[in-house]
Amino acid sequence: MTLVADIHESHGATFETRGGVEVVSNYGRPERTHRAVRNGVGVIEHGYGVVAVEGEDRIEYVDNAVTNAVPSDDGRGVYTLLLDPDGRIQTDMYVYNAGERLLLFTPPNRAESLVEEWRSKTFLQRVRIRDASEEFGVFGVHGPQSTEKVASVLSGAGAPEPALSFVRGSIGGELGVTVVASDNPTGEEGYDIICRANDAEDVFEALLLYGNPSIPVGYQTWDSLTAEAGTPLFETELRGNIPNVVGVRNAIDFDKGCFVGQEVVSKVENRGRPSRRLVGFRADTHSDANSGVRPATGAEVFADGNAIGNVTRAVFSPVVESTIGFAFVPYDLDTDDLEVAVDGERIPATRESLPFVEGSARSARMPSYVE
């Protein structure tokens, strides 16, 4: 649930529920907000779930479960996945080494189940696992001017680098915050600002009002920004799929020891290529940001008259000025001329290279394959 509802409402927010958590959908005129982020900086309240892992065996325990190597140094983080035994993605997450504990930032509906599952598997290991979602507020600051924005409000530290490293500082000398360099999911420079839940209102106001100007951003704009950047999201592209198929190679350390699902991931990797891949497409659906006339999740994709795949997500892109989206198609598809199903009709579409829009940074999660 949002920690700063009154501030959102004062800016004209409308709300929606995602993963069981209330988040801002938009503040009106999401297309205008989108362009403002591409040209400046925007602030979004993220609805993460947060899992705290403590105890002497915390790094070893988490490292044995996830697909990427957990950092051993305080101040570092990593993007990683948790797979089931069949190699399918159960959740994605960011794992941060915060000294005496690891903090795992997950989609909002995955934290509780993750805690329950892992608590049942801690026999003979010195580790404590708990759901800490209610203890933190997290705000994303994104846009080509985000570094200047963070520098203008942060005291006691400079903007961190490289991606997924973090520093501790304060806002106004009183509000303690942790600033994480993001992996650029919007295709722009970005940071996550983590604070105590009790400080969330003051931190959000400071990010909007102090220093360089910024605007509040809702999840409708987040969807269009991440789509333009070529960033797969958990609910639409990642969940239930094998990571090789989605192309999230940055989430996997292929040289690390055993992790759940590794046998399947390695088998697909050694085969040279998966059977399917995630691609971007553009379709002229004559829609705008407020129109629902675009392919639905699961809509069929056609090539040469034959159904060959399915849409995962489609949004209106204010920069491309057209409907764009993602779809799973055969890996060796040899045409860019496609059709997508919209309201019982087939609409012409074109396969496009990613990202759709070049911003100030590239998303580290953009699909990548070994050709």
DAFENFEN-V351901 format. One record per pair of residues at least 12 apart in sequence whose C-alpha atoms are under 7 Angstrom apart, sorted by the first residue. I is the first residue (numbers start at 1). GAP is how many residues later the second one is. Records with the same first field share a line. If there is no record, write none. Layout:
I = GAP, GAP
This chain:
1 = 20, 21, 22
2 = 20, 21
3 = 197
4 = 196, 197
11 = 16
12 = 15, 16
13 = 13, 14
14 = 12, 13
19 = 89, 90
20 = 89
21 = 26, 87
23 = 24
24 = 194, 195
25 = 193, 194, 195
26 = 191, 192, 193, 194
27 = 191
30 = 190, 191
31 = 258, 287
33 = 184, 188
34 = 187, 191
37 = 105, 106
38 = 105, 106
39 = 104, 105
40 = 103, 104, 105
41 = 100, 101, 102, 103, 104, 105, 173, 174
42 = 99, 100, 101, 172, 173, 174, 175
43 = 96, 97, 98, 99, 171, 172, 173, 174
44 = 95, 96, 97, 172, 173, 174
45 = 93, 94, 95
46 = 92, 93, 94
47 = 61
48 = 57, 58, 59, 60
49 = 56, 57, 58, 59, 60, 61, 62, 84
50 = 53, 54, 55, 56, 61, 81, 82, 83
51 = 52, 53, 54, 60, 79, 80, 81, 82
52 = 49, 50, 51, 52, 77, 78, 79, 80
53 = 48, 49, 50, 74, 75, 76, 77
54 = 46, 47, 48, 73, 74, 75
55 = 71, 72, 73
56 = 70, 71
57 = 68, 69, 70
58 = 69
64 = 194, 195
65 = 17, 194, 195
66 = 14, 15, 16, 193
67 = 13, 14, 15, 184, 185, 186, 192
68 = 12, 183, 184, 185
69 = 184, 187
70 = 25
71 = 26
72 = 25
73 = 24
74 = 23, 24, 25
75 = 22, 23, 90, 91, 92
76 = 20, 21, 88, 89, 90
77 = 17, 18, 19, 20, 87, 88
78 = 16, 17, 18, 86
79 = 14, 15, 16, 172
80 = 12, 13, 14, 171, 172
81 = 12, 170
83 = 177, 178
84 = 176, 177
85 = 175, 176
86 = 175, 178
87 = 155, 174, 175, 177, 178
88 = 152, 153, 154
89 = 149, 150, 151, 152, 153, 154
90 = 149, 150
91 = 19, 148
92 = 14, 142
93 = 12, 13
94 = 12
111 = 20
112 = 19
115 = 14, 15, 16
134 = 63
135 = 61, 62
136 = 58, 59, 60, 61
137 = 57, 58, 59, 60, 63
138 = 54, 55, 56, 57
139 = 53, 54, 55
140 = 51, 52, 53
141 = 49, 50, 51
142 = 46, 47, 48, 49
143 = 45, 46, 47
144 = 44, 45, 216
146 = 43, 44
147 = 12
149 = 62, 63
152 = 59, 60
153 = 18, 57, 58
154 = 15, 16, 17
155 = 14, 15, 16, 17, 18
156 = 13, 14
157 = 12
160 = 20, 21
161 = 20
162 = 19
163 = 18, 19, 20
164 = 16, 17, 18, 19
165 = 15, 16
166 = 12, 13, 14, 15
167 = 12, 13
175 = 24
176 = 19
177 = 16, 17, 18
178 = 15, 16, 17
179 = 12, 13, 14, 15
180 = 12, 13
183 = 180, 181
184 = 177, 178, 179, 180
185 = 41, 44, 46, 178, 180
186 = 39, 40, 43, 177
187 = 42, 171, 172, 173, 174, 175, 176
188 = 171, 172, 173, 174
189 = 171, 172
224 = 91, 92, 93
227 = 98
228 = 89, 127, 128, 129
229 = 126, 127, 128, 134
230 = 124, 125, 126, 136
231 = 132, 134, 135
232 = 133, 134
236 = 76, 77
237 = 75
244 = 21, 30
245 = 29, 31, 32, 33
246 = 31, 32, 121
247 = 120, 121, 122
248 = 117, 118, 119, 120
249 = 119
250 = 114, 115
273 = 97
274 = 57
275 = 55, 56
276 = 52, 53, 54, 55
277 = 51, 52, 53, 54
278 = 48, 49, 50, 51
279 = 47, 48, 49
280 = 45, 46, 47, 71, 72, 73, 74
281 = 43, 44, 45, 68, 69, 70, 71
282 = 40, 41, 42, 43, 67, 68, 69, 70
283 = 39, 40, 41, 65, 66, 67
284 = 38, 39, 64, 65
285 = 38
288 = 28
289 = 27
294 = 20, 29, 48
295 = 19, 45, 46, 47
296 = 18
297 = 14, 15, 16
298 = 12, 13, 14
299 = 12, 41, 42
300 = 40, 41
301 = 37, 38, 39, 40
302 = 36, 37, 38
303 = 34, 35, 36
308 = 21, 22
309 = 18, 19, 20
310 = 17, 18
311 = 15, 16, 17
312 = 14, 15
313 = 12, 13
314 = 12
336 = 14, 15
337 = 12, 13, 14
338 = 12, 13
